[in-house]
Amino acid sequence: MKLRLALIVLVLANVGYWLWARGDLAGFGLMPAGITEREPQRLSRQVHPEWLQIRKDGKDGKTGNGNTTAAP
């Protein structure tokens, strides 16, 4: 009987967390911060994000951290 009760409580807790994480409980005032707020303070702290460049590795064998691979 105790095991059955524990299982029911855990299933209800999982369903509640799932509904909360999806934002389905927003009508009750229960929602995660990520739904309404997208961390605007991080966007305001960025310094020249347009300078960021993504580059492919060159043919000379250099990796992204400046190390080179040893040739056999």
Buried (B, 14 or more C-beta within 10 A) or exposed (E): EEEEEEEEEEEEEEEEEEBBEEBEBBEEEEBEEEEEEEEEEEEEEEEEEEEEEEEEEEEEEEEEEEEEEEEE
